[in-house]
Structure formats: C-alpha cells, structure tokens
Amino acid sequence: MAERQGTLRVKILMATHYFASHGGGIEIVAGQLFREFASMQQDIVWMATDASLPPATEARARTVGLRAFNFVEKKFGLPLPIPTLAALKKVRDEARMADVVIIHDCLYLTNIAAFLTAKLAKKPVIIVQHIGFVPYSSCWVRGLMKLANLLATRPMLGGAHQVVFISETIKRHFNTIRFRATPELVFNGVDCENFRPLGAEQTKTELRKRFGLVPDRPVALFVGRFVEKKGLSVLRRMARMAPEYTWVFAGWGPLDPRTWNASNVHVFSDLHDRGLADLYRASDVFVLPSTGEGFPLVVQEALACGLAVICGADTATADPALGRFVRGTEVQTGNDSTTANTFLAAIAEVLASESKAPHGQYQRRQFALTNYSWRKAAGHYLAIASRFVPESKGSGLATAGGCSPGGSSQFSAPEAWL
C-alpha cells in the first residue's frame, strides 16, 4: 500500500459534553486522546461545555469552553448540559476551521450542533460511540432515550464519514444501521504506569489503614458516577446483605452511598491518579453491576492493577478476549434482589479462587499491558482522520497517490504511535 511519509499534521476538532475534570468515562477518554494528539504534534482543539474546568493546554493544543446550563444533571443525574446561543456560534466557527471533527457520542446538544455545522461546512465527521441503550427504571426516561436514539443517534451514525465503536457490545447494538463506511473498533487505553499492582514498597494492610479501612476484612470496590445505570441500587442491597465485606465507593453523583448510613460502606469523592490507583491496590475485588455500558474505563484500570473484576455479562463481552480475565454476571433490570444475590455468589467464588491462585493478578496485568494503549488508540484515530485530509495538508508530507474520503488510509502511523 502506498504510504505517506513525514509528519502528518491535521487540524482536529474534538467535541464532548464535558471536560475530563467532570469525571465521567467519555470525557476522561477524550482527555487522554487530547494529550496523545498534542504529543503527536497535531493541531487539536477540544470543545466542551464550561460545567467543569478545561485541562492545561500545550503547544498546538487548545480548549474551547462553551457556555451552558447544567441543571438537568444537578437535578436528575442525567449529563445533559444545554448550550447557549453564543456557545452554538462558537461550535459553528470551530467546525469551519477544522480538517476533521471527532465527536464523542451523539446524545448531547453540543455534539449534535458540532455534527450539523460540520456537515454544513462539508467537513468530515468521525463519531466515537461509547454507549448504547441504558434501561433506566423510569418509563419516561427510557422513552425519551429511545426517541433521542431514533431522532439523533441513528441518523448521526448513518451520516458520519466514519463511526468508531469502543466495544463489541455497542457495535452489536447498532448493527442494523446502514453506515457510510464499515465501522471500526478501537479500544480505549489505560495508564499502566499509574494503574499497576502492589509494589515492594507497599502492602495492602498499610494502604487500608491509610484509607481508614479494616485491614483483615475483604474489600469490594466500585469506581464511577453514583447514578442509576451504574447499578447503585444493586450495590446498596449487596452492602446490606453482606456486612462481612467492606464496600468502598470512589466517585460522586446524586445517589450518594453516604446516605445509606451503613458502617461497612466507605465513600471517597476526591481521589485521582495515584490516590485512586492506591484504592484499587487496597481492594480484593472490583464490582460493577452496570447496564447500558460500552467498555467502562474503570474495568481496564482494575485489570491493570491486577484486581479481580466482576461486571455485567454485556460488559464482559466488550472485548472478545476479555471474558478470560473478568467474571461476567447477569444483571436483571428491575430485579435488584436476584442480581444482588447472583453478584454476591460470584464475589464469594472469586475471592475463594484468588486465595488459591494469587498469580491471576499478573495475568490480568499482562493482558491490560498487551491490549490497551492510549498511544495505540490515538494512532488509530489519526490514521482514520488522515483518510479525509487532502494531500496538500500536513507538514513535510511526500505525496504518494490520492487519498479519497471513505477509502483506505494512505497514511501508516509510525510504529512508536502504535
């Protein structure tokens, strides 16, 4: 295949609903890609609402904060910021200046605006789809999401120049759409330097004392937003049914476990990077009874720390190779009691297995190291973006034939990126 030589330089506009400081999975993924694109000497602009603080910028990288109202999330726990008219004008202006627009998920008003303005400006659009359908308990919320998927998500995915799914689970959910190009699968990466197993300088007992946890009691960990789709009602029932475990929650949201007033429940809402990684290392098992997920980043973080993982059966199929390293357990929507019992049985089995075969943590760690890399993911996205960049774009590129949108990429990412 003909190959572009030199340094590919693309003007990328990346759109999300929030910046990474908001703490959700989608925006954390975008934050990692923002840093990777910057390190690859790309012209990257990250556009999101001003409901949370933007990251520090670097050379050739900048952020655009969009004025928005965030009362829907504050009142109902749904991440749906509403942009102002001035924000929508900013979206239009930024889309016009980009070579390629990368949109993370469809069901956000700023992202819908980015899609429409990019199409009007005849700019290529890459959509990264992170979630499918979330079976909320509320009938009106489920109905609203179905309507939004019908009116926004499916038309946007069908109209994008390229769709990327972050898991096989989400790819299967949208397999009836007629895409312009065959969808691609790009797994998110994980920071394996920070998220790693216990080192010689640490012990689990010391870490637990630091966090105020009982040293000799099994610790079950949850990391994520405290919202319905993450399975907080199931976790609450499990914490009540299994007082012999210490239940640790890292995150924030309207369904705060502090309100359960349970002595075996501990909540941490301000942990990041090394502190969060230490909490993984202090735990015995990671538990995530969520629904409607793609491939939660916290699962990859737990694996990188060598931690045993019990998650929903759908989540366990996000990566075809993942099933050998996590315990997939059925989540029965609307039946918290049965789901809690099933997960508790799985926890007991996993803890017993871990005590007999402690080397499993190294296998999980090696799997994460081998399969999930932010540099590899960013290189894959850049290779996709290059399909839509004319030969006249870029810096120091030697032309080697045409490059038409939708065709195979004329650019091969440097090996160091992959």
C-alpha positions in Angstrom: 0.0 0.0 0.0 1.2 3.5 -0.8 2.3 5.3 2.3 2.6 8.9 3.3 6.0 9.8 4.6 6.9 12.6 7.0 4.9 14.2 9.8 1.1 14.1 9.3 -0.5 17.2 10.8 -4.2 17.5 11.0 -6.5 20.2 12.4 -8.7 18.1 14.6 -11.8 19.5 16.5 -12.8 17.1 19.2 -16.3 17.6 20.8 -17.6 16.2 24.1 -20.2 17.3 26.5 -17.8 18.0 29.5 -14.1 18.2 30.0 -12.2 15.5 31.9 -12.4 17.3 35.2 -16.1 16.4 35.3 -15.0 12.8 36.0 -17.1 10.7 33.5 -15.7 8.0 31.4 -16.3 9.6 28.0 -14.6 12.9 29.0 -11.7 11.1 30.6 -11.1 9.1 27.4 -11.2 12.4 25.4 -8.7 13.9 27.9 -6.3 11.1 27.3 -6.6 11.4 23.5 -6.2 15.2 23.7 -2.8 14.7 25.4 -1.8 12.0 23.0 -2.7 14.1 19.9 -0.8 17.0 21.4 2.3 14.8 21.9 2.0 13.7 18.3 2.3 17.3 17.2 -1.3 17.6 15.9 -3.4 20.7 15.9 -6.0 19.6 18.4 -8.9 21.7 19.7 -11.1 20.2 22.5 -14.5 21.7 22.7 -16.8 21.1 25.7 -19.2 22.9 28.0 -17.8 25.1 30.8 -19.6 23.0 33.5 -16.2 21.7 34.5 -12.7 23.1 34.2 -10.6 22.5 31.0 -7.2 20.9 31.1 -3.9 22.8 30.8 -3.1 23.4 27.2 0.1 22.5 25.3 1.8 23.6 22.1 -0.6 23.1 19.2 -3.4 22.2 21.6 -6.1 24.4 22.9 -9.5 24.1 24.5 -12.8 25.9 23.9 -15.3 26.2 26.8 -18.9 26.5 25.8 -21.3 28.4 28.0 -24.1 26.0 29.1 -26.7 25.4 31.7 -26.2 22.2 33.7 -29.3 22.0 35.8 -30.5 18.7 34.3 -27.6 16.8 35.7 -27.8 18.5 39.1 -31.5 17.8 39.4 -31.9 14.4 37.7 -28.4 13.0 37.4 -28.5 13.0 33.6 -25.4 14.5 31.9 -27.2 16.9 29.6 -25.8 20.4 29.5 -27.8 22.9 27.5 -25.7 25.3 25.4 -26.4 29.0 25.0 -26.8 30.6 21.6 -23.4 32.1 21.9 -22.0 28.7 22.5 -23.6 27.3 19.4 -22.0 30.1 17.4 -18.6 29.0 18.8 -19.3 25.5 17.7 -20.0 26.7 14.2 -16.9 28.7 14.0 -14.6 26.0 15.3 -16.1 23.4 12.9 -15.4 25.6 10.0 -11.7 25.8 10.9 -11.1 22.1 11.3 -9.9 19.5 8.9 -11.7 16.7 10.7 -14.3 16.7 13.5 -14.3 13.9 16.1 -17.5 13.6 18.2 -17.7 11.5 21.3 -21.2 10.1 21.4 -24.3 11.6 19.9 -26.9 12.3 22.6 -25.5 15.7 23.7 -26.7 19.0 22.3 -23.3 20.5 21.8 -22.2 17.3 19.9 -25.4 17.4 17.8 -24.6 21.0 16.9 -21.0 20.1 16.0 -22.3 17.3 13.7 -24.8 19.6 11.9 -22.3 22.5 11.5 -19.6 20.2 10.3 -21.9 18.7 7.7 -23.0 22.2 6.5 -19.3 23.2 6.3 -18.6 20.0 4.4 -16.1 18.8 7.0 -15.6 15.1 7.5 -17.0 13.7 10.8 -15.8 10.8 12.9 -18.2 9.7 15.6 -16.8 7.7 18.5 -19.8 5.8 20.1 -19.3 4.9 23.7 -22.8 3.8 24.9 -25.9 2.0 23.6 -29.2 2.0 25.2 -29.5 2.4 29.0 -32.5 0.6 30.5 -33.5 3.3 33.0 -36.1 2.3 35.6 -38.2 5.3 34.8 -40.6 4.8 31.8 -40.4 8.4 30.7 -36.6 8.4 30.8 -36.4 5.1 28.8 -38.9 6.5 26.3 -37.0 9.8 26.0 -33.8 7.9 25.3 -35.4 5.7 22.7 -36.8 8.8 21.0 -33.4 10.5 21.1 -31.7 7.4 19.7 -34.2 7.4 16.9 -34.1 11.1 16.1 -30.4 11.8 16.7 -28.1 8.9 17.3 -29.0 6.6 14.5 -29.2 9.4 11.8 -25.9 10.8 13.0 -24.1 7.4 13.0 -25.6 6.8 9.5 -24.4 10.2 8.3 -20.9 10.2 9.7 -17.9 9.6 7.4 -16.6 7.1 9.8 -18.0 5.5 13.0 -15.8 4.0 15.7 -17.1 1.8 18.4 -15.2 1.4 21.7 -16.6 -2.1 22.3 -18.1 -5.1 20.6 -21.2 -4.7 22.8 -22.0 -1.2 21.4 -21.1 -2.3 17.9 -23.7 -5.1 18.1 -26.3 -2.7 19.5 -26.2 -0.6 16.3 -25.6 -3.3 13.7 -28.8 -2.5 11.8 -27.7 0.9 10.7 -26.6 1.5 7.1 -23.2 3.1 7.6 -21.3 5.1 5.0 -18.2 3.1 5.8 -17.6 -0.1 7.7 -17.4 0.8 11.4 -14.1 0.3 13.2 -13.4 -1.0 16.7 -10.9 1.0 18.8 -10.4 0.0 22.4 -9.6 2.7 24.9 -6.2 2.7 26.5 -5.2 2.6 30.2 -2.4 4.3 32.1 -0.5 1.2 33.1 2.3 3.2 34.8 -0.1 4.6 37.3 -2.5 1.7 37.5 -0.3 -1.2 38.5 -0.3 -4.0 41.1 1.2 -3.6 44.6 4.9 -2.9 44.6 7.6 -3.9 47.0 7.3 -0.5 48.7 3.6 -1.1 49.6 1.4 -3.6 51.4 -2.3 -3.9 51.3 -2.6 -3.6 55.0 -0.7 -0.3 55.0 -2.9 1.1 52.2 -6.1 0.1 54.0 -5.0 1.8 57.2 -4.3 4.9 55.2 -7.8 4.9 53.8 -9.4 4.0 57.2 -10.4 0.5 56.1 -10.5 -2.6 58.3 -7.2 -4.4 57.4 -8.4 -8.0 57.6 -11.9 -7.7 56.0 -12.4 -8.4 52.3 -12.8 -5.1 50.3 -15.2 -4.8 47.4 -14.6 -1.7 45.3 -16.8 0.4 43.0 -15.4 3.3 40.9 -17.7 5.5 38.8 -20.5 8.0 39.0 -23.2 7.4 41.5 -26.1 7.2 39.1 -28.8 4.6 38.3 -27.2 2.9 35.3 -24.1 2.0 37.3 -26.2 -0.3 39.5 -26.1 1.7 42.7 -29.4 0.2 43.9 -28.0 -3.3 43.5 -24.8 -2.3 45.3 -26.8 -0.9 48.2 -28.7 -4.1 48.5 -25.4 -6.1 48.4 -23.8 -3.9 51.1 -26.8 -4.6 53.4 -26.8 -8.3 52.6 -23.1 -8.8 53.1 -21.9 -6.9 56.2 -18.8 -9.1 56.3 -17.3 -7.2 53.4 -16.1 -3.6 53.3 -17.8 -1.8 50.4 -15.7 1.1 49.0 -17.1 3.6 46.6 -15.0 6.1 44.6 -16.9 8.7 42.7 -19.7 11.2 43.0 -23.3 11.7 41.9 -26.9 12.1 43.2 -27.2 8.5 44.5 -24.5 9.0 47.2 -23.8 5.9 49.3 -23.1 8.1 52.3 -26.9 8.5 52.6 -27.2 4.7 53.3 -25.7 5.2 56.8 -24.0 1.8 56.6 -21.0 1.2 58.8 -19.4 -1.1 56.2 -19.6 1.5 53.4 -16.8 4.0 52.8 -17.0 6.8 50.1 -14.2 8.7 48.5 -15.1 11.5 46.1 -11.8 13.4 45.6 -9.3 10.7 44.6 -7.4 10.9 41.3 -4.4 9.3 39.6 -2.1 7.9 42.3 -4.7 8.1 45.1 -7.3 6.3 43.0 -4.7 3.7 41.9 -3.9 3.0 45.6 -7.5 2.4 46.3 -7.6 -0.3 43.6 -4.5 -1.8 45.1 -6.0 -1.8 48.6 -9.1 -3.8 47.4 -9.7 -7.5 46.8 -12.4 -7.4 44.1 -13.9 -4.8 41.7 -17.7 -4.9 41.3 -19.7 -3.1 38.6 -23.3 -4.2 38.1 -24.0 -1.6 35.5 -26.2 -1.7 32.4 -26.0 0.0 29.0 -22.2 0.3 29.2 -19.7 0.2 26.3 -16.4 -0.7 27.8 -16.0 1.2 31.2 -12.5 2.6 31.6 -12.6 1.5 35.3 -12.6 -2.1 34.2 -9.4 -1.6 32.3 -7.9 0.3 35.3 -8.8 -2.6 37.7 -7.2 -5.1 35.3 -4.0 -3.0 35.0 -3.8 -3.1 38.8 -4.2 -6.9 38.8 -7.6 -6.7 40.5 -10.2 -9.4 40.1 -13.3 -7.9 38.2 -17.0 -8.9 38.4 -19.1 -7.0 36.0 -22.3 -7.3 33.9 -22.4 -10.0 31.3 -22.7 -7.5 28.5 -19.7 -5.6 29.7 -17.6 -8.8 29.8 -18.1 -9.2 26.0 -16.9 -5.7 25.2 -13.6 -7.2 24.0 -13.8 -10.8 22.7 -10.7 -11.6 24.7 -11.9 -10.0 27.9 -14.0 -12.9 29.1 -11.0 -14.9 30.2 -9.9 -12.2 32.7 -13.2 -10.9 34.2 -16.3 -12.6 35.7 -19.4 -11.7 33.6 -22.6 -11.9 35.7 -26.2 -11.3 34.6 -27.8 -8.0 35.6 -31.5 -8.4 35.7 -33.0 -5.0 35.1 -35.8 -4.3 37.6 -34.9 -7.2 39.8 -32.3 -5.9 42.3 -32.7 -8.8 44.7 -31.9 -11.5 42.2 -29.0 -9.5 40.7 -27.5 -8.8 44.2 -27.7 -12.5 45.1 -26.0 -13.5 41.9 -23.2 -11.0 42.3 -22.6 -11.9 45.9 -22.3 -15.6 44.9 -19.8 -14.5 42.2 -17.8 -12.4 44.8 -17.5 -15.4 47.2 -16.3 -17.7 44.4 -13.8 -15.2 43.0 -12.4 -14.4 46.5 -12.0 -18.2 47.2 -10.3 -18.7 43.8 -8.0 -15.8 44.3 -6.8 -17.2 47.7 -5.8 -20.4 45.9 -4.3 -18.9 42.8 -2.9 -15.4 43.6 -0.9 -15.4 40.3 -4.1 -14.3 38.5 -3.3 -10.7 39.2 -0.2 -10.9 37.0 -2.2 -12.5 34.1 -4.7 -9.7 34.3 -2.0 -7.1 34.4 -0.2 -8.6 31.4 -3.5 -8.6 29.5 -4.0 -4.9 30.1 -0.4 -4.1 29.1 -0.7 -6.1 25.9 -4.1 -4.9 24.7 -4.8 -1.4 25.9 -2.6 1.6 25.0 -3.6 5.2 24.7 -0.8 5.8 22.2 -2.0 2.9 20.0 -5.7 4.2 20.2 -4.7 7.8 19.3 -2.5 6.5 16.4 -5.5 4.5 15.1 -7.8 7.6 15.3 -5.1 9.7 13.5 -4.8 7.0 10.7 -8.6 7.2 10.3 -8.5 11.0 10.2 -5.8 11.0 7.6 -8.2 9.4 5.1 -10.0 12.7 4.8 -7.1 15.1 4.6 -6.1 16.3 1.1 -2.5 15.7 0.0 -1.9 19.5 0.2 -2.5 19.4 4.0 0.1 18.5 6.6 3.8 19.3 7.1 6.7 17.5 5.4 4.5 15.0 3.6 5.7 13.3 0.4 2.7 12.6 -1.8 2.1 9.1 -2.9 -1.1 9.0 -4.7 -4.6 10.3 -4.0 -6.5 9.9 -0.7 -10.2 10.0 -1.0 -12.7 10.2 1.9 -14.1 6.8 2.8 -11.3 4.9 1.1 -8.4 3.1 2.7 -5.9 5.2 4.6 -2.8 6.4 2.7 -1.1 7.0 6.0 0.5 4.5 8.2 1.0 5.7 11.8 4.6 5.5 12.9 5.4 2.3 14.8 6.1 4.3 18.0 2.5 5.6 18.0 1.1 2.0 17.9 
